[in-house]
Amino acid sequence: MSNLDVLHEIFERAGALRQVLAARFDGDPAFVTELKLAFEGIALVVSADGEFDEVVLRIGDFADEPNTTIHDISEDVPWSGALGRTMCWGWELTNQQGYADGVRFDFANSDGGKFEVELIVGASSLHAYRCEPTGWSAA
């Protein structure tokens, strides 16, 4: 199943985001190899492909990787702002060399409030970024 197929499946079945777990290599908070986004109806695992530094999406659970520990990061930035929201958009991000090294999630709550998070793979690790509007407008 391609990353885009997985994003479509999550959009169709997920419901609200309930929990975010991180697999950390040797327990290092800066070396996240996988994230599990547990939605009401389905779980999405986002992995860093160590060979090509690409993002890999799948439905299910963590891979049983040696030297990793699982940590609940639901209340950490940026994920705390996405809890309780549903995914309304998902993008696979491709760099100028053709590698799919990121994914972007657009979460919304019932009143239409948006919250966006990007995950980028670098040095075989996932890095999360909160996306915020700049407030500029085209003249």
Residue pairs with C-beta under 8 A, 6 or more apart in sequence:
1 9
1 58
1 59
3 55
3 56
3 57
3 92
3 100
3 103
4 92
6 44
6 57
6 58
6 59
7 57
7 90
7 91
7 92
7 103
9 42
9 59
10 39
10 42
10 44
10 59
10 87
10 90
11 87
11 88
11 89
11 90
13 39
13 41
13 42
14 39
14 40
14 41
14 42
14 44
14 86
14 87
15 39
15 40
15 41
15 42
15 86
16 39
16 40
16 83
16 84
16 85
16 86
17 37
17 38
17 39
17 79
17 82
17 83
17 84
17 85
17 86
17 87
17 107
18 38
18 39
18 40
18 74
18 83
18 84
19 36
19 37
19 38
19 72
19 74
19 83
20 35
20 36
20 37
20 38
20 72
20 73
20 74
20 76
20 79
20 82
20 83
21 35
21 36
21 38
21 62
21 70
21 71
21 72
21 73
21 74
22 32
22 34
22 35
22 36
22 70
22 71
22 73
23 32
23 33
23 34
23 35
23 36
23 62
23 65
23 68
23 69
23 70
24 31
24 32
24 33
24 68
24 69
24 70
24 71
25 31
25 32
25 33
25 65
25 67
25 68
25 125
26 67
26 68
26 69
27 69
29 71
30 125
31 125
32 48
32 125
32 126
32 127
33 47
33 48
33 50
33 65
33 68
33 124
33 125
33 126
34 45
34 46
34 47
34 48
34 62
34 63
34 65
34 68
34 126
35 45
35 46
35 119
35 126
35 128
36 43
36 44
36 45
36 46
36 61
36 62
37 43
37 44
37 45
37 46
39 86
39 87
42 59
43 59
43 60
43 61
44 57
44 58
44 59
45 57
45 58
45 59
45 60
45 61
45 62
45 63
46 55
46 56
46 57
46 103
46 119
46 126
47 55
47 56
47 57
47 58
47 63
47 126
48 54
48 55
48 56
48 121
48 124
48 125
48 126
49 55
49 56
49 121
49 124
50 124
52 99
53 99
53 101
53 121
53 122
53 123
53 124
54 99
54 100
54 101
54 121
55 92
55 93
55 100
55 101
55 102
55 103
55 119
55 120
55 121
55 126
57 92
57 103
62 68
62 70
73 79
74 80
74 83
77 130
78 115
78 117
78 128
78 129
78 130
79 117
79 128
81 115
81 130
82 105
82 107
82 115
82 117
84 109
85 107
85 108
85 109
85 113
85 115
86 107
86 108
86 109
87 105
87 106
87 107
88 106
88 107
88 108
88 114
89 104
89 105
89 106
90 103
90 104
90 105
90 106
91 103
91 104
92 100
92 102
92 103
93 100
93 101
93 102
93 103
93 104
93 118
93 120
94 100
94 101
95 101
95 102
101 120
101 121
101 122
102 118
102 119
102 120
102 121
103 118
103 119
104 116
104 117
104 118
104 119
104 131
105 116
105 117
105 118
105 119
106 114
106 115
106 116
107 114
107 115
107 116
107 117
108 114
108 115
109 115
115 130
116 130
116 131
116 132
117 128
117 129
117 130
117 131
118 128
118 129
118 131
119 126
119 127
119 128
119 129
120 126
120 127
120 129
121 127
